[in-house]
Amino acid sequence: MTDTAQNETQDGKNNLPTHVAKTRIGYGKKATYEQVGVAWQNDDGSFYIKLYGTQVISSFSLYSIQAKEQEAA
């Protein structure tokens, strides 16, 4: 299956994630953000979130993916 076919649903819609999930590590100016998953926004406004790995995450933030980032993914 090609990448294009994998990223499209049966109705032809693009199935790429619309958001990334990140968690903050550290505090203040030295804080960094680690990507821990991706999310898709559903038609009703809710989100389907897929987290990576088996780590325990107590909190995360969702950030909208820009068009150029979606093409690179």
C-alpha positions in Angstrom: 0.0 0.0 0.0 1.4 3.4 -0.9 1.7 6.3 1.5 -1.1 8.1 -0.3 -3.4 5.2 0.1 -2.5 4.8 3.8 -3.4 8.5 4.5 -6.8 8.4 2.9 -10.0 6.9 4.2 -12.5 5.1 2.0 -14.4 8.3 1.3 -11.2 9.9 0.1 -10.7 12.3 3.0 -7.2 12.9 4.3 -6.5 10.9 7.4 -3.4 12.7 8.7 -3.4 13.9 12.3 -4.7 17.4 12.9 -2.9 18.0 16.2 0.2 16.8 18.1 0.2 16.0 21.8 3.2 17.3 23.8 4.2 17.3 27.4 6.4 19.9 29.1 9.6 18.8 30.8 11.2 21.2 33.2 10.3 24.7 34.2 10.8 28.3 33.2 13.1 29.2 30.3 14.8 25.8 30.4 11.5 23.9 29.8 11.3 21.7 26.7 8.4 20.0 25.1 8.4 16.3 24.1 5.9 15.0 21.5 4.0 12.1 23.1 1.3 11.5 20.5 -1.0 12.8 17.8 -4.7 13.6 17.6 -7.5 13.9 15.0 -10.4 16.3 15.4 -13.7 14.6 14.7 -16.6 16.2 12.8 -18.5 16.8 16.1 -15.5 18.8 17.6 -14.2 16.0 19.8 -10.7 14.5 19.5 -9.4 11.0 19.0 -6.0 11.0 20.7 -3.3 8.3 20.1 -0.4 8.4 22.6 3.0 6.8 21.9 4.7 4.2 24.0 3.8 2.9 27.4 4.8 5.9 29.6 2.5 7.3 32.2 1.5 10.9 31.3 -0.4 13.0 33.8 -1.0 15.9 31.5 -0.4 17.0 27.9 -1.3 19.8 25.5 -2.7 19.6 22.0 -1.1 21.8 19.3 -2.6 22.3 15.9 -0.4 21.0 13.0 0.4 23.6 10.4 0.0 22.6 6.7 3.8 22.4 6.1 4.2 20.1 9.1 1.4 17.8 7.8 3.2 17.5 4.5 6.5 16.5 6.2 4.7 13.9 8.4 
